[in-house]
Amino acid sequence: MSLGVLAVVVSLDNLVASLVYSLVGLAVFVAGLFIFRLIMPFDVHKEIEVDQNTALGIVMGSFIIGLAIIVAAAISG
């Protein structure tokens, strides 16, 4: 029985690799955000939420996007 174009073949090796890459990617994000907060000379949480510092929000968002591009490039080879 043919399922056509929507058929998905899932092997155990691919599933395990996806889980490992997901966990490694999340660990890199957590470490990156922790380092970002450490190197800033002020409290990032206070600046963004209390003082409504839009510029810091843009910088932090840019950092997250840049980190995501690096992790995606590392995963895809």
VEXZANU-24219 format. One record per atom (N, C-alpha, C, O, CB): residue number from 1; residue in one letter; atom name; x, y, z. Coordinates in Angstrom, 1 decimal, always signed. Glycine has a CB too. Layout:
% VEXZANU-24219
resi, resn, name, u, v, w
NUM, a, CA, X, Y, Z
...
END
This chain:
% VEXZANU-24219
resi, resn, name, u, v, w
1, m, N, +0.8, -1.2, +0.0
1, m, CA, +0.0, +0.0, +0.0
1, m, C, +0.9, +1.2, +0.0
1, m, O, +1.7, +1.4, +0.9
1, m, CB, -1.0, +0.0, +1.2
2, s, N, +0.7, +2.1, -1.0
2, s, CA, +1.5, +3.3, -1.1
2, s, C, +0.8, +4.5, -0.4
2, s, O, -0.4, +4.7, -0.7
2, s, CB, +1.8, +3.6, -2.6
3, l, N, +1.6, +5.2, +0.4
3, l, CA, +1.0, +6.4, +1.1
3, l, C, +1.3, +7.6, +0.3
3, l, O, +0.7, +8.7, +0.7
3, l, CB, +1.5, +6.5, +2.5
4, g, N, +2.1, +7.6, -0.7
4, g, CA, +2.3, +8.8, -1.6
4, g, C, +3.4, +9.7, -1.0
4, g, O, +4.3, +9.3, -0.3
4, g, CB, +1.0, +9.5, -1.8
5, v, N, +3.2, +11.0, -1.3
5, v, CA, +4.2, +12.0, -1.0
5, v, C, +4.2, +12.3, +0.5
5, v, O, +5.3, +12.6, +1.0
5, v, CB, +3.8, +13.3, -1.7
6, l, N, +3.1, +12.1, +1.2
6, l, CA, +3.1, +12.4, +2.7
6, l, C, +3.6, +11.3, +3.5
6, l, O, +3.6, +11.4, +4.8
6, l, CB, +1.7, +12.7, +3.0
7, a, N, +4.1, +10.2, +3.0
7, a, CA, +4.7, +9.1, +3.7
7, a, C, +6.0, +9.5, +4.4
7, a, O, +6.8, +10.1, +3.7
7, a, CB, +4.9, +7.9, +2.9
8, v, N, +6.1, +9.3, +5.6
8, v, CA, +7.4, +9.6, +6.4
8, v, C, +8.0, +8.4, +6.9
8, v, O, +7.4, +7.5, +7.6
8, v, CB, +7.0, +10.6, +7.5
9, v, N, +9.3, +8.2, +6.6
9, v, CA, +10.0, +7.1, +7.1
9, v, C, +10.9, +7.5, +8.3
9, v, O, +11.7, +8.4, +8.1
9, v, CB, +10.9, +6.4, +6.0
10, v, N, +10.6, +6.9, +9.4
10, v, CA, +11.3, +7.3, +10.6
10, v, C, +12.1, +6.1, +11.1
10, v, O, +11.5, +5.1, +11.4
10, v, CB, +10.3, +7.8, +11.7
11, s, N, +13.4, +6.3, +11.2
11, s, CA, +14.2, +5.2, +11.8
11, s, C, +14.6, +5.6, +13.2
11, s, O, +14.6, +6.8, +13.5
11, s, CB, +15.4, +4.9, +10.8
12, l, N, +15.0, +4.6, +13.9
12, l, CA, +15.4, +4.9, +15.3
12, l, C, +16.7, +5.7, +15.4
12, l, O, +16.8, +6.6, +16.2
12, l, CB, +15.6, +3.6, +16.1
13, d, N, +17.6, +5.5, +14.4
13, d, CA, +18.9, +6.3, +14.4
13, d, C, +18.6, +7.7, +14.1
13, d, O, +19.2, +8.6, +14.8
13, d, CB, +19.8, +5.7, +13.3
14, n, N, +17.7, +8.0, +13.2
14, n, CA, +17.3, +9.4, +12.9
14, n, C, +16.6, +10.1, +14.1
14, n, O, +16.9, +11.3, +14.4
14, n, CB, +16.5, +9.5, +11.7
15, l, N, +15.8, +9.3, +14.8
15, l, CA, +15.1, +9.9, +16.0
15, l, C, +16.1, +10.2, +17.1
15, l, O, +16.0, +11.3, +17.7
15, l, CB, +14.0, +8.9, +16.4
16, v, N, +17.0, +9.3, +17.3
16, v, CA, +18.0, +9.5, +18.4
16, v, C, +18.9, +10.7, +18.0
16, v, O, +19.2, +11.5, +18.9
16, v, CB, +18.9, +8.2, +18.6
17, a, N, +19.3, +10.8, +16.8
17, a, CA, +20.1, +11.9, +16.3
17, a, C, +19.4, +13.2, +16.5
17, a, O, +20.0, +14.2, +16.9
17, a, CB, +20.6, +11.7, +14.9
18, s, N, +18.1, +13.3, +16.2
18, s, CA, +17.3, +14.5, +16.3
18, s, C, +17.2, +14.9, +17.8
18, s, O, +17.4, +16.1, +18.1
18, s, CB, +15.9, +14.3, +15.7
19, l, N, +17.0, +13.9, +18.7
19, l, CA, +16.9, +14.2, +20.1
19, l, C, +18.3, +14.8, +20.6
19, l, O, +18.3, +15.7, +21.4
19, l, CB, +16.5, +13.0, +20.9
20, v, N, +19.4, +14.1, +20.2
20, v, CA, +20.7, +14.6, +20.7
20, v, C, +21.0, +16.0, +20.2
20, v, O, +21.4, +16.8, +21.0
20, v, CB, +21.8, +13.6, +20.2
21, y, N, +20.7, +16.3, +18.9
21, y, CA, +21.0, +17.6, +18.4
21, y, C, +20.1, +18.6, +19.1
21, y, O, +20.5, +19.8, +19.3
21, y, CB, +20.8, +17.6, +16.8
22, s, N, +18.9, +18.3, +19.4
22, s, CA, +18.0, +19.2, +20.1
22, s, C, +18.5, +19.5, +21.4
22, s, O, +18.5, +20.7, +21.8
22, s, CB, +16.6, +18.6, +20.1
23, l, N, +18.9, +18.5, +22.2
23, l, CA, +19.4, +18.7, +23.5
23, l, C, +20.7, +19.5, +23.5
23, l, O, +20.9, +20.4, +24.3
23, l, CB, +19.7, +17.4, +24.2
24, v, N, +21.6, +19.2, +22.6
24, v, CA, +22.9, +20.0, +22.4
24, v, C, +22.5, +21.5, +22.0
24, v, O, +23.2, +22.4, +22.6
24, v, CB, +23.8, +19.4, +21.4
25, g, N, +21.6, +21.7, +21.1
25, g, CA, +21.2, +23.0, +20.7
25, g, C, +20.7, +23.8, +21.9
25, g, O, +21.0, +25.0, +22.1
25, g, CB, +20.2, +23.0, +19.6
26, l, N, +19.8, +23.2, +22.7
26, l, CA, +19.2, +23.9, +23.9
26, l, C, +20.3, +24.2, +24.9
26, l, O, +20.3, +25.2, +25.5
26, l, CB, +18.1, +23.0, +24.5
27, a, N, +21.2, +23.3, +25.1
27, a, CA, +22.3, +23.5, +26.0
27, a, C, +23.2, +24.7, +25.6
27, a, O, +23.6, +25.5, +26.4
27, a, CB, +23.2, +22.2, +26.2
28, v, N, +23.4, +24.8, +24.3
28, v, CA, +24.2, +25.9, +23.7
28, v, C, +23.5, +27.2, +23.9
28, v, O, +24.1, +28.2, +24.3
28, v, CB, +24.5, +25.7, +22.2
29, f, N, +22.1, +27.2, +23.7
29, f, CA, +21.4, +28.4, +23.9
29, f, C, +21.4, +28.8, +25.4
29, f, O, +21.6, +30.0, +25.7
29, f, CB, +19.9, +28.2, +23.5
30, v, N, +21.2, +27.9, +26.3
30, v, CA, +21.2, +28.2, +27.7
30, v, C, +22.6, +28.8, +28.1
30, v, O, +22.7, +29.8, +28.9
30, v, CB, +20.8, +27.0, +28.6
31, a, N, +23.6, +28.1, +27.7
31, a, CA, +25.0, +28.6, +28.0
31, a, C, +25.2, +30.0, +27.4
31, a, O, +25.8, +30.8, +28.1
31, a, CB, +26.0, +27.6, +27.5
32, g, N, +24.8, +30.2, +26.2
32, g, CA, +25.0, +31.5, +25.5
32, g, C, +24.3, +32.6, +26.2
32, g, O, +24.8, +33.7, +26.4
32, g, CB, +24.5, +31.4, +24.1
33, l, N, +23.0, +32.3, +26.6
33, l, CA, +22.3, +33.4, +27.4
33, l, C, +22.9, +33.6, +28.7
33, l, O, +22.9, +34.8, +29.2
33, l, CB, +20.8, +33.0, +27.5
34, f, N, +23.4, +32.6, +29.4
34, f, CA, +24.0, +32.8, +30.7
34, f, C, +25.3, +33.6, +30.6
34, f, O, +25.5, +34.5, +31.4
34, f, CB, +24.4, +31.4, +31.3
35, i, N, +26.1, +33.3, +29.5
35, i, CA, +27.3, +34.1, +29.3
35, i, C, +26.9, +35.5, +28.9
35, i, O, +27.6, +36.5, +29.4
35, i, CB, +28.2, +33.5, +28.2
36, f, N, +25.9, +35.7, +28.1
36, f, CA, +25.4, +37.1, +27.8
36, f, C, +25.1, +37.9, +29.0
36, f, O, +25.5, +39.0, +29.1
36, f, CB, +24.2, +37.0, +26.8
37, r, N, +24.4, +37.3, +29.9
37, r, CA, +24.0, +38.0, +31.1
37, r, C, +25.2, +38.2, +32.0
37, r, O, +25.2, +39.2, +32.8
37, r, CB, +22.9, +37.2, +31.9
38, l, N, +26.2, +37.3, +32.0
38, l, CA, +27.4, +37.5, +32.8
38, l, C, +28.2, +38.7, +32.3
38, l, O, +28.8, +39.4, +33.1
38, l, CB, +28.2, +36.3, +32.9
39, i, N, +28.4, +38.8, +31.0
39, i, CA, +29.3, +39.9, +30.5
39, i, C, +28.6, +41.3, +30.5
39, i, O, +29.4, +42.3, +30.3
39, i, CB, +29.7, +39.5, +29.1
40, m, N, +27.3, +41.3, +30.6
40, m, CA, +26.7, +42.7, +30.7
40, m, C, +26.9, +43.3, +32.0
40, m, O, +26.8, +42.6, +33.0
40, m, CB, +25.2, +42.6, +30.4
41, p, N, +27.3, +44.6, +32.0
41, p, CA, +27.6, +45.3, +33.3
41, p, C, +26.4, +45.7, +34.1
41, p, O, +26.5, +46.4, +35.1
41, p, CB, +28.4, +46.5, +33.1
42, f, N, +25.2, +45.3, +33.7
42, f, CA, +23.9, +45.6, +34.3
42, f, C, +23.0, +44.4, +34.4
42, f, O, +23.3, +43.4, +33.7
42, f, CB, +23.2, +46.8, +33.7
43, d, N, +21.9, +44.5, +35.1
43, d, CA, +20.9, +43.4, +35.2
43, d, C, +20.0, +43.4, +33.9
43, d, O, +19.2, +44.4, +33.7
43, d, CB, +20.1, +43.6, +36.5
44, v, N, +20.2, +42.4, +33.1
44, v, CA, +19.5, +42.4, +31.8
44, v, C, +18.0, +42.3, +32.0
44, v, O, +17.2, +42.9, +31.4
44, v, CB, +20.0, +41.2, +31.0
45, h, N, +17.6, +41.5, +33.0
45, h, CA, +16.1, +41.3, +33.3
45, h, C, +15.5, +42.6, +33.7
45, h, O, +14.4, +43.0, +33.2
45, h, CB, +15.9, +40.3, +34.4
46, k, N, +16.2, +43.4, +34.5
46, k, CA, +15.6, +44.7, +35.0
46, k, C, +15.6, +45.7, +33.8
46, k, O, +14.6, +46.4, +33.7
46, k, CB, +16.5, +45.3, +36.1
47, e, N, +16.6, +45.7, +33.0
47, e, CA, +16.7, +46.6, +31.9
47, e, C, +15.6, +46.4, +30.9
47, e, O, +15.0, +47.3, +30.4
47, e, CB, +18.0, +46.5, +31.2
48, i, N, +15.3, +45.1, +30.6
48, i, CA, +14.3, +44.8, +29.6
48, i, C, +12.9, +44.9, +30.1
48, i, O, +12.0, +45.5, +29.5
48, i, CB, +14.5, +43.4, +29.0
49, e, N, +12.6, +44.3, +31.3
49, e, CA, +11.2, +44.3, +31.8
49, e, C, +10.8, +45.5, +32.5
49, e, O, +9.7, +46.0, +32.4
49, e, CB, +11.1, +43.1, +32.7
50, v, N, +11.7, +46.0, +33.4
50, v, CA, +11.3, +47.2, +34.2
50, v, C, +11.5, +48.5, +33.5
50, v, O, +10.6, +49.3, +33.4
50, v, CB, +12.1, +47.2, +35.5
51, d, N, +12.7, +48.7, +32.9
51, d, CA, +13.0, +50.0, +32.3
51, d, C, +12.6, +50.0, +30.8
51, d, O, +12.7, +51.0, +30.2
51, d, CB, +14.5, +50.2, +32.3
52, q, N, +12.1, +48.9, +30.3
52, q, CA, +11.6, +48.8, +28.9
52, q, C, +12.7, +49.3, +27.9
52, q, O, +12.4, +50.1, +27.0
52, q, CB, +10.3, +49.7, +28.7
53, n, N, +13.9, +48.8, +28.0
53, n, CA, +15.0, +49.1, +27.2
53, n, C, +14.9, +48.3, +25.9
53, n, O, +15.3, +47.2, +25.8
53, n, CB, +16.4, +48.8, +27.9
54, t, N, +14.3, +49.0, +24.8
54, t, CA, +14.1, +48.4, +23.5
54, t, C, +15.4, +48.0, +22.8
54, t, O, +15.5, +47.0, +22.2
54, t, CB, +13.3, +49.3, +22.7
55, a, N, +16.4, +48.9, +23.0
55, a, CA, +17.7, +48.7, +22.3
55, a, C, +18.3, +47.4, +22.8
55, a, O, +18.9, +46.6, +22.0
55, a, CB, +18.7, +49.8, +22.5
56, l, N, +18.3, +47.1, +24.1
56, l, CA, +18.8, +45.9, +24.7
56, l, C, +18.0, +44.7, +24.2
56, l, O, +18.6, +43.6, +24.0
56, l, CB, +18.8, +46.0, +26.2
57, g, N, +16.7, +44.8, +24.1
57, g, CA, +15.9, +43.8, +23.5
57, g, C, +16.3, +43.4, +22.1
57, g, O, +16.3, +42.2, +21.8
57, g, CB, +14.4, +44.1, +23.6
58, i, N, +16.6, +44.4, +21.3
58, i, CA, +17.0, +44.2, +19.9
58, i, C, +18.4, +43.5, +19.9
58, i, O, +18.6, +42.6, +19.1
58, i, CB, +17.1, +45.5, +19.1
59, v, N, +19.3, +43.9, +20.8
59, v, CA, +20.6, +43.3, +20.8
59, v, C, +20.5, +41.9, +21.3
59, v, O, +21.2, +41.0, +20.7
59, v, CB, +21.6, +44.1, +21.8
60, m, N, +19.7, +41.6, +22.3
60, m, CA, +19.5, +40.2, +22.8
60, m, C, +18.9, +39.4, +21.7
60, m, O, +19.3, +38.2, +21.6
60, m, CB, +18.7, +40.2, +24.1
61, g, N, +17.9, +39.9, +21.0
61, g, CA, +17.3, +39.1, +19.9
61, g, C, +18.2, +38.8, +18.8
61, g, O, +18.2, +37.7, +18.3
61, g, CB, +16.1, +39.9, +19.4
62, s, N, +19.1, +39.8, +18.5
62, s, CA, +20.1, +39.6, +17.5
62, s, C, +21.1, +38.5, +17.9
62, s, O, +21.5, +37.7, +17.1
62, s, CB, +20.8, +40.9, +17.2
63, f, N, +21.4, +38.5, +19.2
63, f, CA, +22.3, +37.5, +19.7
63, f, C, +21.7, +36.1, +19.6
63, f, O, +22.4, +35.1, +19.2
63, f, CB, +22.7, +37.8, +21.2
64, i, N, +20.4, +36.0, +19.9
64, i, CA, +19.7, +34.7, +19.8
64, i, C, +19.7, +34.2, +18.4
64, i, O, +19.9, +33.0, +18.1
64, i, CB, +18.3, +34.8, +20.5
65, i, N, +19.3, +35.1, +17.5
65, i, CA, +19.3, +34.7, +16.0
65, i, C, +20.6, +34.3, +15.5
65, i, O, +20.7, +33.3, +14.8
65, i, CB, +18.7, +35.9, +15.2
66, g, N, +21.7, +35.0, +15.9
66, g, CA, +23.0, +34.7, +15.5
66, g, C, +23.4, +33.3, +16.0
66, g, O, +24.1, +32.5, +15.3
66, g, CB, +24.0, +35.7, +15.9
67, l, N, +23.1, +33.0, +17.3
67, l, CA, +23.4, +31.8, +17.9
67, l, C, +22.6, +30.6, +17.2
67, l, O, +23.2, +29.5, +17.0
67, l, CB, +23.1, +31.8, +19.4
68, a, N, +21.4, +30.9, +16.9
68, a, CA, +20.6, +29.9, +16.2
68, a, C, +21.2, +29.6, +14.8
68, a, O, +21.1, +28.4, +14.4
68, a, CB, +19.1, +30.4, +16.0
69, i, N, +21.7, +30.6, +14.1
69, i, CA, +22.3, +30.3, +12.8
69, i, C, +23.5, +29.5, +12.9
69, i, O, +23.7, +28.6, +12.1
69, i, CB, +22.6, +31.7, +12.1
70, i, N, +24.3, +29.7, +13.9
70, i, CA, +25.5, +28.9, +14.2
70, i, C, +25.2, +27.5, +14.5
70, i, O, +25.8, +26.6, +14.0
70, i, CB, +26.4, +29.6, +15.3
71, v, N, +24.2, +27.3, +15.4
71, v, CA, +23.8, +25.9, +15.8
71, v, C, +23.2, +25.2, +14.6
71, v, O, +23.5, +24.0, +14.4
71, v, CB, +22.7, +26.0, +16.9
72, a, N, +22.4, +25.9, +13.8
72, a, CA, +21.8, +25.2, +12.6
72, a, C, +22.9, +24.8, +11.6
72, a, O, +22.8, +23.8, +11.0
72, a, CB, +20.8, +26.2, +11.9
73, a, N, +23.9, +25.7, +11.4
73, a, CA, +25.0, +25.4, +10.5
73, a, C, +25.8, +24.2, +11.0
73, a, O, +26.2, +23.3, +10.2
73, a, CB, +25.9, +26.6, +10.3
74, a, N, +26.0, +24.1, +12.3
74, a, CA, +26.7, +23.0, +12.9
74, a, C, +25.9, +21.7, +12.7
74, a, O, +26.5, +20.6, +12.5
74, a, CB, +27.0, +23.2, +14.4
75, i, N, +24.6, +21.7, +12.9
75, i, CA, +23.8, +20.5, +12.8
75, i, C, +23.7, +20.0, +11.3
75, i, O, +23.8, +18.8, +11.1
75, i, CB, +22.4, +20.8, +13.3
76, s, N, +23.6, +21.0, +10.4
76, s, CA, +23.4, +20.6, +9.0
76, s, C, +24.8, +20.1, +8.3
76, s, O, +24.8, +19.5, +7.3
76, s, CB, +22.8, +21.7, +8.2
77, g, N, +25.9, +20.5, +9.0
77, g, CA, +27.2, +20.0, +8.5
77, g, C, +27.8, +21.0, +7.6
77, g, O, +28.9, +20.8, +7.1
77, g, CB, +27.1, +18.7, +7.8
END
